[in-house]
Every structure is written in structure tokens, then in C-alpha cells.
Amino acid sequence: MHIRSLFFVLACLVFFTGCPSGQGSQGVGVTDPEVAQTVSNQVVEFVEGAAKSPKSAKGRLDLMLESLDGAAERGGEFVKVRDEAKKLQSMYEAKAGDAELKAQLETLKSAANALTASAS
């Protein structure tokens, strides 16, 4: 009977206090180089996709901008990449010509490539 009571008390204690937090549950921070590589990959994939399917590029750009806004909170080159993407977004909205859009896509890609170069 005592063993059952002890087990019940221990079970309640674990249940109400939760699992002990280890290193995995505390959230290890993501470093700038890791974020830079992710952003760069995302931008390169977007630029390549925009070249293959220009009609869907604006919608994909809108989605990409959400993550670029988050990355821009890190400051520096991340802000530049986000700003170049926003410039491209405004060009899509203004229905800019193909040559202008291609030039801005290359500028965006260059900014993303510079991001990985400065982060390493």
C-alpha cells in the first residue's frame, strides 16, 4: 500500500512540474552564418524559379518576404537583402518591364550572395 501511495505522489509530482528541461528544450540559437546560408538558398531558389515561371513569382516573393522580414531583425546585410526584395515587390506591383525585373532579380541574388560571403 505504501509503495502505491509513493508511486502516486511521484507521478503527480512529475505530471505537475513537467519534464526536466535539458539542452534540447532550451532552444539553441541559430547563428548568423546559418541564417545567411538559409536566406541565400531561399533567394537563389526564388530567382531561379522566377526565371522559369515569371507569372507565379510575385506570389512567391510575398511569401519569401515574410521570412526575410524576420531575418532582417539581425541587421546589417540581412536588411539589404530584404530591402532589395521589397524593391522587387514594388516593381512587380508597378508592372515594370522584363528587363528591369531581371536586373532587380540579379541585384537581389547578388545581395544574397554577399550575405553568405560576409557571414563566413
Secondary structure as the mmCIF struct_conf table of DSSP 4:
data_model
#
loop_
_struct_conf.conf_type_id
_struct_conf.id
_struct_conf.beg_label_comp_id
_struct_conf.beg_label_asym_id
_struct_conf.beg_label_seq_id
_struct_conf.end_label_comp_id
_struct_conf.end_label_asym_id
_struct_conf.end_label_seq_id
HELX_RH_AL_P HELX_RH_AL_P1 HIS A 2 THR A 17
BEND BEND1 CYS A 19 CYS A 19
HELX_LH_PP_P HELX_LH_PP_P1 PRO A 20 SER A 21
HELX_RH_3T_P HELX_RH_3T_P1 GLN A 23 SER A 25
BEND BEND2 GLN A 26 GLN A 26
HELX_LH_PP_P HELX_LH_PP_P2 VAL A 28 THR A 31
HELX_RH_AL_P HELX_RH_AL_P2 ASP A 32 LYS A 52
HELX_RH_AL_P HELX_RH_AL_P3 PRO A 54 ALA A 72
TURN_TY1_P TURN_TY1_P1 GLU A 73 ARG A 74
TURN_TY1_P TURN_TY1_P2 GLY A 76 GLY A 76
HELX_RH_AL_P HELX_RH_AL_P4 GLU A 77 GLU A 93
TURN_TY1_P TURN_TY1_P3 ALA A 94 LYS A 95
HELX_RH_AL_P HELX_RH_AL_P5 ASP A 98 ALA A 119
#
